[in-house]
Amino acid sequence: MGNYYQPEIETMPLEELQKLQSERLVEQVKHVYDNVPYYRQKMEEKGVKPGDIRGIEDLHKLPFITKDDLRDQYPYGLVAVPLSDCVRIQSTSGTTGRRVVAFYTQEDLDVWEDCCARAIMAAGGTKDDVCHVSYGYGLFTGGPGLNGGSHRVGCLTLPMSSGNTERQIQFMTDLGSTILCCTPSYAAYLGEAINERGLKDQIKLKAGIFGAEAWTEEMRQEIQKSLGIKAYDIYGLTEISGPGVSFECEEQSGMHINEDHFIAEIIDPETGEVLPEGEKGELVFTCITKKAFPLMRYRTRDICVLTREKCSCGRTHVRMRKPMGRSDDMLIVKGVNVFPSQIETVLLNNNYPPQYQIIVDRVGHFDTIEVHVEMAPEMVNDTSVTIEQRTKTLVAALKSMLGILVDVVLEEPKTITRSEGKAVRIIDKRNLYKG
């Protein structure tokens, strides 16, 4: 077992925590400066030397790192240890450009798995649980991270990976899975499939740890109702380590960041200025213990808020609110900023299933946005309300939320393709017009 259970760290007074962070930051800056020529050059261009960083109060002096930097330095340009010290890589999907490859020493893996173990324990996990991991394995960080965290806790671990829903349900019932780890969209699909088969009373799940894609509070309530569980959020990025950078406790009111390993900032995405606690902006992370691939001031593009309000669980580590969207995933339609989470909130508040797609296009010089959403079976059977009336109501609700007119297409149940990994919510056909 690792050192994941550290109540003295997770409940450490702020002054002591910041002292620990400062010590680790100073050491990490020197490590990166000495071993990563690219980052040393960026520091020198900004006129910063390791001796200028004496604690977390000097963090703002360091340059940012972005995903473009990672792609430009692919594959080895940001590795800070000899390759002989690296034991694993993980990678992003590469769907928006060249893949990002992250490197790990054994110590890095131990820290990552400890962070995931903390998340499982915060969801009530113990060595007596059966942890059902339905995140993808392989290069994707979801499966390996929660798998390792489950081992750290001592759970019986089912390394299911994604897909093959029939087998997922069979193992869930036969082996008595108690904690489910997967994407929220797949959790919703599993809940739908389990209830259709009349197997809900045979499921022993008590909690779910869901991440890797954006999901709303309304979707949480749908999943909790469908599976009869408590649903916990978990956050992470391949670039930083993977899931477990932060996680929810029983309060379900923001995710505690593992601040003994990661320093979080919120910045103005336009100016890069650090914003005070409670302000909405772009989330930035600095790794202070990772050795192989230690990113400093990495811009995540996730938009959220940090808070140090006292938490009933006793943890003192800062909490990040659920990301409201990504600055690079945000759609600008008809001059208006649109986040998919806003649309999902409207759909779930109007009792539609969490199965939808957003199609954005351009006709001439004008943008169009169309939302395809499935009707629930009871809606189809309810003849007291016409399709036209339902469409009109949903169009009005979306306009109230977004401020623009959205075309709505109501689909029959089961007609939108289900996802066994990350759901494809947005189809932006305007990309076809880019030269």
C-alpha positions as CSV (number, residue, x, y, z in Angstrom):
1,M,0.0,0.0,0.0
2,G,1.1,3.6,-0.7
3,N,0.8,6.7,1.4
4,Y,-2.6,7.8,0.0
5,Y,-4.2,7.9,3.5
6,Q,-2.6,11.1,4.9
7,P,-5.1,12.8,7.0
8,E,-2.4,15.0,8.4
9,I,-1.8,16.3,4.8
10,E,-5.4,16.4,3.6
11,T,-6.4,18.3,6.8
12,M,-3.2,20.4,7.1
13,P,-3.6,24.0,8.2
14,L,-3.2,26.4,5.3
15,E,0.0,28.0,6.6
16,E,1.7,24.5,6.9
17,L,0.4,23.5,3.5
18,Q,1.7,26.6,1.8
19,K,5.1,26.1,3.4
20,L,5.2,22.5,2.0
21,Q,4.2,23.8,-1.4
22,S,6.8,26.5,-1.3
23,E,9.6,24.0,-0.5
24,R,8.5,21.6,-3.2
25,L,8.1,24.4,-5.7
26,V,11.6,25.8,-5.2
27,E,13.1,22.3,-5.6
28,Q,10.9,21.6,-8.7
29,V,11.8,24.9,-10.5
30,K,15.5,24.1,-10.1
31,H,14.9,20.5,-11.4
32,V,13.0,21.8,-14.5
33,Y,15.5,24.6,-15.2
34,D,18.5,22.2,-15.0
35,N,17.0,19.4,-17.0
36,V,14.5,20.9,-19.6
37,P,16.3,23.3,-22.1
38,Y,13.1,24.4,-23.6
39,Y,11.7,25.6,-20.3
40,R,15.0,27.1,-19.3
41,Q,14.9,29.2,-22.4
42,K,11.3,30.3,-21.7
43,M,12.4,31.4,-18.2
44,E,15.4,33.2,-19.5
45,E,13.3,35.0,-22.1
46,K,11.2,36.3,-19.2
47,G,14.2,37.2,-17.2
48,V,13.6,34.6,-14.5
49,K,16.2,32.4,-12.8
50,P,15.6,29.6,-10.2
51,G,16.8,31.9,-7.4
52,D,14.0,34.3,-8.1
53,I,11.5,31.7,-7.0
54,R,11.6,31.5,-3.2
55,G,8.1,30.3,-2.6
56,I,4.5,30.1,-3.9
57,E,4.3,33.9,-3.7
58,D,6.7,34.0,-6.7
59,L,4.8,31.5,-8.8
60,H,3.4,34.2,-11.0
61,K,6.9,35.1,-12.2
62,L,7.2,31.8,-14.1
63,P,6.1,31.5,-17.8
64,F,3.0,29.5,-18.8
65,I,3.1,26.2,-20.7
66,T,0.3,25.5,-23.2
67,K,-0.8,22.4,-25.1
68,D,0.9,24.0,-28.2
69,D,4.2,23.9,-26.3
70,L,3.7,20.2,-25.6
71,R,2.9,19.5,-29.3
72,D,5.9,21.5,-30.5
73,Q,8.2,19.6,-28.1
74,Y,6.8,16.2,-29.0
75,P,7.9,13.6,-28.0
76,Y,10.9,14.2,-25.7
77,G,11.4,17.9,-25.5
78,L,9.8,18.4,-22.0
79,V,11.1,15.2,-20.3
80,A,13.1,16.2,-17.2
81,V,14.8,12.8,-16.4
82,P,16.8,10.3,-18.4
83,L,14.6,8.0,-20.4
84,S,16.1,5.1,-18.5
85,D,14.3,6.4,-15.4
86,C,10.9,6.5,-17.2
87,V,8.7,3.4,-16.9
88,R,5.5,4.4,-18.7
89,I,3.9,6.8,-21.0
90,Q,0.2,7.8,-21.3
91,S,-1.2,9.9,-24.2
92,T,-4.1,12.0,-25.2
93,S,-6.4,11.0,-28.1
94,G,-4.9,13.5,-30.5
95,T,-8.3,14.4,-31.9
96,T,-7.5,18.1,-32.0
97,G,-3.9,17.9,-33.2
98,R,-0.7,16.1,-32.6
99,R,-0.8,13.7,-29.6
100,V,0.5,14.8,-26.2
101,V,2.7,12.1,-24.6
102,A,3.3,12.3,-20.9
103,F,6.1,10.4,-19.2
104,Y,6.2,8.8,-15.7
105,T,8.9,7.5,-13.4
106,Q,7.9,4.8,-10.9
107,E,7.6,7.5,-8.2
108,D,5.3,9.5,-10.5
109,L,3.1,6.4,-10.9
110,D,3.0,5.9,-7.2
111,V,2.0,9.5,-6.5
112,W,-0.7,9.3,-9.3
113,E,-2.2,6.1,-7.9
114,D,-2.2,7.5,-4.4
115,C,-4.2,10.5,-5.6
116,C,-6.7,8.2,-7.3
117,A,-6.8,6.1,-4.0
118,R,-7.7,9.3,-2.1
119,A,-10.6,9.8,-4.6
120,I,-11.9,6.3,-4.0
121,M,-11.7,6.7,-0.3
122,A,-13.5,10.0,-0.4
123,A,-16.3,8.2,-2.2
124,G,-16.5,5.7,0.7
125,G,-14.2,3.1,-0.8
126,T,-12.5,0.5,1.5
127,K,-10.7,-2.8,1.0
128,D,-14.1,-4.5,1.3
129,D,-15.3,-2.9,-1.9
130,V,-15.5,-4.2,-5.5
131,C,-14.2,-1.5,-7.8
132,H,-15.6,-1.8,-11.3
133,V,-13.3,0.2,-13.7
134,S,-15.0,0.9,-17.0
135,Y,-12.8,3.7,-18.2
136,G,-10.7,2.9,-21.2
137,Y,-7.3,1.3,-20.6
138,G,-4.2,1.5,-22.8
139,L,-2.9,5.0,-23.5
140,F,-5.9,6.7,-22.0
141,T,-5.3,7.6,-18.3
142,G,-8.7,6.8,-17.0
143,G,-8.4,3.0,-16.7
144,P,-4.8,2.8,-15.4
145,G,-5.3,5.6,-12.9
146,L,-8.4,4.3,-11.2
147,N,-7.1,0.7,-11.5
148,G,-4.0,1.6,-9.6
149,G,-5.9,3.7,-7.0
150,S,-8.2,0.7,-6.4
151,H,-5.2,-1.5,-5.8
152,R,-3.8,1.0,-3.3
153,V,-7.1,1.0,-1.3
154,G,-7.1,-2.8,-1.5
155,C,-10.4,-3.2,-3.3
156,L,-11.2,-6.2,-5.5
157,T,-10.5,-4.5,-8.9
158,L,-12.5,-5.4,-12.0
159,P,-10.4,-4.0,-14.9
160,M,-13.4,-4.0,-17.3
161,S,-12.3,-1.2,-19.7
162,S,-15.0,0.4,-21.8
163,G,-17.5,-1.3,-24.1
164,N,-19.3,-4.7,-24.2
165,T,-22.2,-3.5,-22.1
166,E,-23.7,-6.9,-21.7
167,R,-20.5,-8.2,-20.1
168,Q,-20.3,-5.1,-17.9
169,I,-23.7,-5.8,-16.5
170,Q,-23.1,-9.5,-16.1
171,F,-19.9,-8.9,-14.0
172,M,-21.6,-6.2,-12.1
173,T,-24.4,-8.5,-11.0
174,D,-22.3,-11.7,-10.6
175,L,-19.4,-10.1,-8.7
176,G,-21.3,-7.6,-6.7
177,S,-19.6,-4.4,-7.9
178,T,-20.0,-1.6,-5.4
179,I,-18.1,1.3,-6.9
180,L,-18.3,2.2,-10.6
181,C,-15.6,4.2,-12.4
182,C,-16.4,5.5,-15.9
183,T,-17.4,8.5,-17.9
184,P,-20.7,10.1,-16.9
185,S,-22.2,9.5,-20.3
186,Y,-21.4,5.8,-20.1
187,A,-22.8,5.7,-16.5
188,A,-26.0,7.1,-17.9
189,Y,-26.1,4.5,-20.6
190,L,-25.4,1.7,-18.1
191,G,-28.2,2.9,-15.9
192,E,-30.6,2.9,-18.9
193,A,-29.5,-0.6,-19.9
194,I,-29.8,-2.0,-16.4
195,N,-33.3,-0.6,-15.9
196,E,-34.5,-1.8,-19.3
197,R,-33.4,-5.3,-18.3
198,G,-35.1,-5.1,-14.9
199,L,-31.9,-5.7,-13.1
200,K,-31.7,-2.7,-10.8
201,D,-32.6,-4.7,-7.7
202,Q,-29.6,-7.1,-8.5
203,I,-27.1,-4.3,-8.6
204,K,-25.1,-3.6,-5.4
205,L,-23.5,-0.3,-6.5
206,K,-23.3,2.3,-3.8
207,A,-21.1,5.0,-5.5
208,G,-19.7,6.1,-8.8
209,I,-16.6,8.1,-9.7
210,F,-17.2,9.8,-13.0
211,G,-14.9,12.1,-15.0
212,A,-13.1,12.6,-18.3
213,E,-15.8,14.7,-19.8
214,A,-18.0,17.6,-18.7
215,W,-21.3,16.8,-17.0
216,T,-23.9,18.9,-15.2
217,E,-25.4,18.8,-11.8
218,E,-28.7,17.8,-13.5
219,M,-26.9,14.8,-15.1
220,R,-25.6,13.8,-11.7
221,Q,-29.1,13.6,-10.3
222,E,-30.3,11.5,-13.3
223,I,-27.4,9.1,-12.8
224,Q,-28.0,8.8,-9.1
225,K,-31.6,8.1,-9.6
226,S,-31.0,5.6,-12.4
227,L,-28.3,3.6,-10.7
228,G,-29.4,4.2,-7.1
229,I,-25.9,5.5,-6.1
230,K,-24.1,8.6,-5.0
231,A,-22.2,10.1,-7.9
232,Y,-18.8,11.7,-7.4
233,D,-16.9,13.9,-9.7
234,I,-13.1,13.4,-10.4
235,Y,-10.8,15.6,-12.4
236,G,-7.5,15.3,-14.1
237,L,-5.5,15.7,-17.3
238,T,-3.1,13.4,-19.0
239,E,-0.6,16.4,-19.2
240,I,-0.6,16.7,-15.4
241,S,-0.9,13.0,-14.5
242,G,-4.4,11.8,-15.2
243,P,-7.6,11.5,-13.0
244,G,-7.1,12.2,-9.3
245,V,-5.7,15.7,-9.6
246,S,-8.9,16.6,-7.7
247,F,-12.0,14.7,-6.5
248,E,-15.2,15.2,-4.6
249,C,-15.9,14.2,-1.0
250,E,-19.3,13.3,0.5
251,E,-20.4,17.0,0.4
252,Q,-20.4,16.9,-3.4
253,S,-19.7,20.6,-3.5
254,G,-16.5,21.0,-5.5
255,M,-13.4,18.8,-6.0
256,H,-10.6,19.0,-3.5
257,I,-7.3,19.5,-5.3
258,N,-4.3,17.4,-4.1
259,E,-2.4,20.5,-3.2
260,D,0.6,18.6,-1.8
261,H,1.3,17.6,-5.5
262,F,-0.4,20.4,-7.6
263,I,-0.6,24.1,-7.1
264,A,-3.7,25.6,-8.7
265,E,-4.3,29.2,-10.0
266,I,-7.1,30.9,-11.7
267,I,-6.1,33.5,-14.4
268,D,-7.8,35.8,-16.8
269,P,-7.7,33.8,-20.0
270,E,-7.1,36.9,-22.1
271,T,-4.5,38.7,-20.0
272,G,-2.9,35.9,-18.0
273,E,-3.4,37.9,-14.8
274,V,-3.9,35.8,-11.6
275,L,-7.4,36.3,-10.2
276,P,-8.4,36.3,-6.6
277,E,-10.2,33.4,-4.9
278,G,-13.8,33.1,-6.0
279,E,-13.3,34.7,-9.4
280,K,-14.2,32.8,-12.5
281,G,-11.3,32.2,-15.0
282,E,-9.0,29.7,-16.6
283,L,-7.5,26.9,-14.4
284,V,-3.7,26.7,-14.3
285,F,-1.7,23.8,-12.7
286,T,1.9,23.5,-11.5
287,C,3.2,20.0,-10.7
288,I,5.5,20.1,-7.6
289,T,6.3,16.4,-7.2
290,K,6.2,14.9,-10.7
291,K,9.7,14.2,-11.9
292,A,9.6,12.9,-15.5
293,F,7.1,15.4,-17.0
294,P,6.8,18.2,-14.6
295,L,4.7,21.0,-16.2
296,M,4.9,24.4,-14.6
297,R,1.9,26.8,-14.9
298,Y,0.1,24.6,-17.4
299,R,-2.9,26.3,-18.9
300,T,-5.8,23.8,-18.9
301,R,-8.3,25.9,-20.8
302,D,-10.9,24.8,-18.2
303,I,-13.1,27.6,-16.9
304,C,-13.9,27.3,-13.2
305,V,-13.7,28.9,-9.7
306,L,-11.5,28.0,-6.7
307,T,-12.8,28.2,-3.1
308,R,-11.3,27.7,0.3
309,E,-14.6,27.8,2.1
310,K,-14.6,25.3,5.0
311,C,-15.7,21.8,4.0
312,S,-17.7,19.5,6.3
313,C,-15.5,16.6,5.4
314,G,-12.6,18.2,7.3
315,R,-10.3,18.4,4.2
316,T,-8.5,21.8,4.0
317,H,-7.3,21.5,0.4
318,V,-8.8,24.1,-2.0
319,R,-11.8,23.0,-3.9
320,M,-12.4,23.7,-7.6
321,R,-16.0,24.0,-8.7
322,K,-17.2,21.8,-11.6
323,P,-15.7,23.3,-14.8
324,M,-18.2,25.4,-16.6
325,G,-16.6,24.6,-20.0
326,R,-13.4,25.0,-21.8
327,S,-12.2,28.2,-23.3
328,D,-11.1,26.2,-26.4
329,D,-14.3,24.1,-26.5
330,M,-16.6,27.1,-26.1
331,L,-18.7,27.7,-29.1
332,I,-19.2,31.2,-30.5
333,V,-22.5,31.1,-32.3
334,K,-24.0,34.3,-33.7
335,G,-21.5,36.3,-31.6
336,V,-22.7,34.6,-28.4
337,N,-20.5,32.4,-26.1
338,V,-22.2,29.0,-25.8
339,F,-21.1,26.1,-23.6
340,P,-22.6,22.6,-24.1
341,S,-23.2,22.4,-20.4
342,Q,-25.8,25.2,-20.7
343,I,-27.7,23.2,-23.3
344,E,-27.5,20.0,-21.2
345,T,-28.9,21.9,-18.2
346,V,-32.0,23.0,-20.1
347,L,-32.6,19.6,-21.6
348,L,-32.4,17.8,-18.2
349,N,-34.4,20.4,-16.5
350,N,-37.2,19.7,-19.0
351,N,-37.0,16.0,-18.3
352,Y,-35.2,14.9,-21.5
353,P,-32.7,12.1,-21.4
354,P,-29.0,13.0,-21.4
355,Q,-28.7,11.9,-25.1
356,Y,-28.2,14.8,-27.4
357,Q,-26.0,16.3,-30.1
358,I,-25.3,19.9,-31.0
359,I,-24.8,20.6,-34.7
360,V,-23.3,24.0,-35.7
361,D,-23.1,25.1,-39.3
362,R,-22.8,28.2,-41.4
363,V,-25.2,29.1,-44.2
364,G,-23.8,31.9,-46.2
365,H,-22.3,34.3,-43.6
366,F,-24.7,33.3,-40.8
367,D,-24.2,30.6,-38.1
368,T,-26.9,28.1,-37.3
369,I,-27.2,25.9,-34.3
370,E,-29.4,22.8,-34.0
371,V,-29.9,20.5,-31.0
372,H,-31.0,16.9,-31.6
373,V,-32.4,15.4,-28.4
374,E,-34.1,12.1,-27.7
375,M,-37.5,12.0,-26.2
376,A,-38.1,9.8,-23.2
377,P,-40.4,6.8,-23.9
378,E,-43.2,8.3,-21.7
379,M,-43.1,11.5,-23.9
380,V,-43.7,9.5,-27.0
381,N,-46.7,7.7,-25.3
382,D,-48.2,10.9,-24.0
383,T,-50.5,12.1,-26.7
384,S,-51.8,15.1,-24.7
385,V,-48.7,17.1,-25.8
386,T,-47.8,17.3,-29.5
387,I,-44.3,17.2,-30.9
388,E,-44.7,20.8,-32.0
389,Q,-45.6,21.9,-28.5
390,R,-42.7,20.1,-27.0
391,T,-40.3,21.6,-29.6
392,K,-41.7,25.1,-29.0
393,T,-41.3,24.8,-25.2
394,L,-37.7,23.6,-25.6
395,V,-36.8,26.3,-28.1
396,A,-38.1,29.0,-25.7
397,A,-36.1,27.5,-22.8
398,L,-32.9,27.4,-24.8
399,K,-33.4,31.0,-26.0
400,S,-33.9,32.1,-22.4
401,M,-30.6,30.4,-21.3
402,L,-28.4,31.3,-24.3
403,G,-30.0,34.5,-25.6
404,I,-30.1,33.1,-29.2
405,L,-32.5,31.1,-31.2
406,V,-31.7,27.3,-31.4
407,D,-33.4,24.9,-33.8
408,V,-34.6,21.8,-31.9
409,V,-35.1,18.3,-33.5
410,L,-36.8,15.8,-31.2
411,E,-35.7,12.2,-31.9
412,E,-37.3,8.9,-31.1
413,P,-35.8,7.0,-28.1
414,K,-32.6,5.0,-28.9
415,T,-31.9,6.9,-32.1
416,I,-28.8,8.9,-31.0
417,T,-25.6,6.8,-30.9
418,R,-24.6,5.8,-27.3
419,S,-21.0,6.3,-26.2
420,E,-19.0,3.8,-24.3
421,G,-16.2,6.3,-23.7
422,K,-16.3,10.1,-24.1
423,A,-19.5,11.2,-25.7
424,V,-19.4,13.1,-29.0
425,R,-21.7,16.0,-28.2
426,I,-20.7,18.7,-30.7
427,I,-20.4,18.5,-34.5
428,D,-19.1,21.8,-35.8
429,K,-19.4,21.8,-39.5
430,R,-18.0,25.3,-39.8
431,N,-14.6,23.7,-39.6
432,L,-15.2,22.5,-43.2
433,Y,-14.9,26.1,-44.3
434,K,-11.5,26.7,-42.9
435,G,-8.8,26.8,-45.6
